[in-house]
Amino acid sequence: MRYNHNIYAGAKTARYIVLFDLQWKIIECTRLEPSVDLAKSMAATLQRLIEEGWQPESTQRFGFVFLNRSCVRRLLILTERDPRDSSSQAFSPFK
């Protein structure tokens, strides 16, 4: 049986919708409070980017979408991690 993680399930902590370039530079970041409808927020952000001329390369089903405009690509992603947090993302047993 496969585990199905629902990225849009209600959260008890803040989430972030982040637009990155392909070198992980933050283009824009929106902090979402726990009470916010994550799917609607992601859809609204994606719709705004489409209206700005970006073309999605897939759907937002998994919480991320690659976008393309004039041969420039971006990654729009919903994440629980603050993208400005520079602490280590991996567990280390040596700490």
C-alpha positions as CSV (number, residue, x, y, z in Angstrom):
1,M,0.0,0.0,0.0
2,R,1.3,3.4,-0.9
3,Y,1.3,6.4,1.5
4,N,-0.6,9.3,0.1
5,H,0.5,12.6,1.7
6,N,-2.1,15.3,1.4
7,I,-0.1,18.5,1.0
8,Y,-3.3,20.5,1.2
9,A,-4.6,19.1,4.5
10,G,-5.2,21.5,7.2
11,A,-2.1,22.5,9.1
12,K,-1.4,23.5,12.7
13,T,1.6,25.6,11.7
14,A,2.3,28.2,9.0
15,R,3.0,27.1,5.4
16,Y,4.7,29.0,2.6
17,I,4.0,29.4,-1.0
18,V,7.4,30.1,-2.6
19,L,8.4,31.0,-6.2
20,F,12.0,29.9,-6.9
21,D,14.2,30.2,-9.9
22,L,16.0,27.0,-10.8
23,Q,19.0,27.9,-8.7
24,W,16.8,28.1,-5.5
25,K,16.8,31.9,-5.4
26,I,13.6,33.1,-3.8
27,I,11.6,35.2,-6.2
28,E,8.6,35.6,-3.9
29,C,7.4,34.1,-0.7
30,T,4.0,34.2,1.0
31,R,3.5,33.0,4.6
32,L,0.1,31.3,5.1
33,E,-1.4,31.1,8.6
34,P,-2.7,27.7,9.8
35,S,-6.3,28.7,9.2
36,V,-5.9,29.4,5.5
37,D,-7.2,27.1,2.8
38,L,-4.0,25.9,1.3
39,A,-5.4,24.6,-2.0
40,K,-7.3,27.8,-2.7
41,S,-4.2,29.9,-1.8
42,M,-2.0,27.8,-4.2
43,A,-4.7,28.0,-6.9
44,A,-5.0,31.8,-6.5
45,T,-1.2,32.2,-6.7
46,L,-1.0,30.0,-9.8
47,Q,-3.9,31.9,-11.5
48,R,-2.1,35.2,-10.9
49,L,1.1,33.9,-12.4
50,I,-0.8,32.5,-15.4
51,E,-2.4,36.0,-15.9
52,E,1.2,37.4,-15.8
53,G,2.0,35.1,-18.8
54,W,3.5,32.1,-17.0
55,Q,2.5,28.7,-18.4
56,P,2.2,25.8,-15.9
57,E,3.9,22.6,-17.0
58,S,1.6,20.5,-14.8
59,T,-1.2,20.8,-12.2
60,Q,-0.8,21.8,-8.6
61,R,-2.0,18.4,-7.4
62,F,1.3,17.5,-5.6
63,G,1.9,21.0,-4.1
64,F,4.3,22.2,-6.7
65,V,4.3,23.4,-10.3
66,F,7.0,24.2,-12.8
67,L,6.2,27.3,-14.8
68,N,7.7,28.6,-18.1
69,R,7.6,31.9,-19.8
70,S,9.9,32.8,-22.7
71,C,12.3,29.9,-22.0
72,V,12.6,31.0,-18.3
73,R,11.5,28.4,-15.8
74,R,10.3,28.8,-12.2
75,L,9.2,26.5,-9.5
76,L,6.1,27.3,-7.4
77,I,5.9,25.2,-4.3
78,L,3.8,24.9,-1.1
79,T,6.1,24.0,1.8
80,E,6.0,23.8,5.6
81,R,9.6,25.0,5.8
82,D,10.4,28.7,5.9
83,P,12.6,29.2,2.8
84,R,14.6,31.9,4.6
85,D,15.5,29.5,7.4
86,S,19.1,28.6,6.9
87,S,19.4,25.9,9.5
88,S,20.2,22.4,8.4
89,Q,17.4,20.5,6.8
90,A,18.8,17.0,7.5
91,F,19.0,15.0,10.7
92,S,22.6,14.4,11.9
93,P,23.3,11.8,14.6
94,F,26.7,13.5,15.1
95,K,25.4,16.8,16.6
